[in-house]
Amino acid sequence: MNDSEMRRRELLRQTRRLYDEKQELPAVHPRYGNIYHSLYDGDDEVPSGGSFYIRLVIGILCFVCFVYMDQSKVSVAEVSSSTIVEQIEKDMDTDTIKAVWKNL
């Protein structure tokens, strides 16, 4: 092995070591350091279940209340099950909805 080949192998080894190691943190302003570290530091935990089950339970409770209102003809806050069905079936003007959301 001659000197140039040894030098190339050494440079290749240094390059591999340079890119295989974990990269250093970028320069972050001290004001934002805590936010950056809380987002990107090595906590590789998988987020917990989220809110799916809570939303599922709320949806089931709303459906049970609707069925109860419909079966027993109960009106809650001057709203009956037929009023709820009418509001669901009502055609919405999408342009008006988009305009309202843009203004928020």
C-alpha positions in Angstrom: 0.0 0.0 0.0 1.5 3.3 -1.0 1.1 6.7 0.7 -1.6 8.0 -1.5 -3.8 4.9 -1.0 -3.2 5.1 2.8 -4.1 8.8 2.8 -7.3 8.1 0.8 -8.4 5.4 3.2 -7.7 7.6 6.2 -9.8 10.4 4.6 -12.6 8.0 3.8 -12.6 6.7 7.4 -12.7 10.3 8.8 -15.5 11.2 6.4 -17.6 8.2 7.4 -17.0 9.0 11.1 -17.9 12.6 10.5 -21.3 11.8 8.9 -22.2 8.7 10.9 -22.0 10.5 14.3 -25.0 12.3 15.6 -25.0 15.8 14.3 -24.5 18.6 16.8 -27.3 20.9 17.7 -27.6 24.0 15.5 -27.1 27.4 16.9 -30.2 28.4 18.7 -30.9 31.8 20.3 -30.9 31.5 24.1 -34.5 32.8 24.2 -35.7 29.8 22.2 -33.3 27.2 23.6 -35.9 25.6 26.0 -38.4 25.2 23.2 -35.9 23.7 20.8 -34.6 21.2 23.4 -38.1 20.2 24.4 -39.0 19.5 20.7 -35.8 17.9 19.4 -33.8 16.4 22.2 -33.5 12.6 22.4 -36.9 11.8 23.9 -37.9 9.3 21.3 -41.0 8.2 23.1 -44.0 7.4 21.1 -46.9 9.8 21.9 -49.6 8.2 24.0 -53.0 7.2 22.6 -54.1 10.8 21.9 -57.7 11.9 22.2 -59.4 9.3 20.0 -61.0 7.4 22.8 -62.2 10.6 24.5 -63.8 11.8 21.3 -65.3 8.4 20.7 -66.9 8.4 24.2 -68.3 11.9 23.6 -69.7 10.9 20.3 -71.4 7.8 21.7 -72.8 9.9 24.6 -74.2 12.5 22.1 -75.8 9.7 20.0 -77.3 8.1 23.1 -78.8 11.4 24.2 -80.1 12.0 20.7 -81.8 8.5 20.6 -83.3 9.2 24.1 -84.6 12.6 23.0 -86.2 11.0 19.9 -87.7 8.0 21.7 -89.2 9.9 24.6 -90.1 13.1 22.6 -88.1 15.2 25.1 -87.1 18.8 24.3 -83.9 20.1 25.8 -83.3 23.9 25.8 -86.2 24.2 23.3 -84.4 21.8 20.9 -86.0 18.5 19.9 -84.6 15.6 17.9 -86.4 16.7 14.8 -84.7 20.2 15.1 -81.3 18.4 15.2 -82.2 16.3 12.1 -83.3 19.4 10.3 -80.1 21.3 11.0 -78.0 18.3 9.9 -80.0 18.0 6.6 -79.9 21.7 5.9 -77.9 22.7 2.9 -75.0 25.0 3.7 -73.6 27.8 1.6 -70.0 26.9 1.4 -68.9 30.4 0.2 -70.4 32.0 3.3 -68.7 29.4 5.5 -65.3 30.1 3.8 -65.8 33.8 4.2 -66.5 33.5 7.9 -63.5 31.3 8.5 -61.2 33.7 6.6 -62.3 36.5 8.9 -61.5 34.6 12.1 
